Amino acid sequence: MVSPEILRRYPYFTGISEESLKRVAMVSDERTLPAGTVLFREGHDATHLYVVTEGELDVRYVLATGEHKTVDTIVAGDL
């Protein structure tokens, strides 16, 4: 569980009720992931919501040529 106070730091959670925030916190985990970890792949079902609290991650597509193309970089505070 992540504390509701930590979630409240992020703008995405400022407008929701305290009860809703507690529910989100109860199903939340804090994780540290090594560089190069793939969180999800295009076409897979969305089963998690990630909030980047530290560091950054790249959103990449694999082109038909097999080349990996970075289309966005997610930084601390982003979903």
Number of C-alpha atoms within 10 A of each C-alpha: 12 14 15 19 11 11 19 16 11 16 10 13 16 12 9 11 10 13 10 12 18 18 13 16 18 13 9 17 10 11 9 7 9 7 9 8 8 11 10 12 12 9 6 7 8 9 6 9 8 12 16 16 17 11 10 13 18 14 15 15 15 12 9 7 6 8 10 12 12 12 9 11 11 14 15 13 15 15 12
